[in-house]
Amino acid sequence: MATTTHPFRFDDGLSQRISETLQLLAATLAPQRRVVHAGETIYQAGEKFSHLYILNSGICKLLSQSADGREQVVGLKFRGDWLGFAAISQGHYVCDAVAMDTGEVWAMRYDSVMKACAAHPALMAVIHEAMSGEIMRDRDSMMSVCTLPADARVADFLRYWADSLAERGLRTDQITLRMTRAEIGNYLGITLETVSRALSKLERAALIHFTEKGRRDIAIPDVGGLEDFIQRCLGAPVSV
C-alpha cells in the first residue's frame, strides 16, 4: 500500500454521507438528542431493547463481560456510527455503550425506525449499509487479533483510529487516545506491558511521538508509515 505524506487524510465522501444520514434522520424521525460526557452510559447490557442510537459527535466504547466476569472492550464507535444493532435479535442490549468524551447521541425508537424505512426507501438503504459496515469492521478486528503480531496490532489500532478521524474530516497528524494502555491491551488481546513496549518501539522508529501534553496525545507524522510498519511485521514488501 502506498504511503502518503499528507498530515490530513480527509475523506470528503464518507463525511458527506454521514452528514446526509444525520439530515435524513432528523427530517424523518425527529430523534431524541442527548449530550453525553466521558464515562456516561448510553445503555447497559441486559436492558430491554427499544432504541437504536447514532453518534452525532464524540467517541464511545462497547464493553462486554467475559465468562470470568472481566470487562472486555469489544468495539469503538465514532461520529456517524450506529449503536444497538446486536440487540435487535436478542431483545436486549448485549453490551454497555459508554461515552469516552463529550459528544451527542441521537436515540430513535426501533419501531419508529422501521415505520420510517417503509415510507422512505433511502432510510432503509442507510440502515442496510450501516449493518454491513459493522459486519466488515468486526471481521477486520477479528483478523487483526488473529493474524497480526503484537507490535503490528498496536500500529494497526493507531492507524484505524487516525483513519476513522480522517473519514470524518478531523485531523490525523495528532490524536488524543481516549483509552488507557490497559484498555488498548484489553481490546487488542495483549497485555498493558506489551502495548507500552510497542508504543515505545513506534516512537523510536519515529512513526509516532508523544506530545508534551501527556502520554495520551500522540503525534503521527505520516499515517501511511504505520501501514508500512505493519507490512514489515508481516514480512510483506512495502510500496514506495
Secondary structure, DSSP 8 states (H G I E B T S, - for coil): ------S----HHHHHHHHHHHHHHHHHH--EEEEE-TT-EEE-TTSB--EEEEEEES-EEEEEE-TTS-EEEEEEE-TT-EE-TTHHHHSB--SEEEESSSEEEEEEEHHHHHHHHHH-HHHHHHHHHHHHHHHHHHHHHHHHHHHS-HHHHHHHHHHHHHHHHHTTT---SEEE--S-HHHHHHHHTS-HHHHHHHHHHHHHTTS-EE-TT-TTEEE-S-HHHHHHHHHHHTT-----
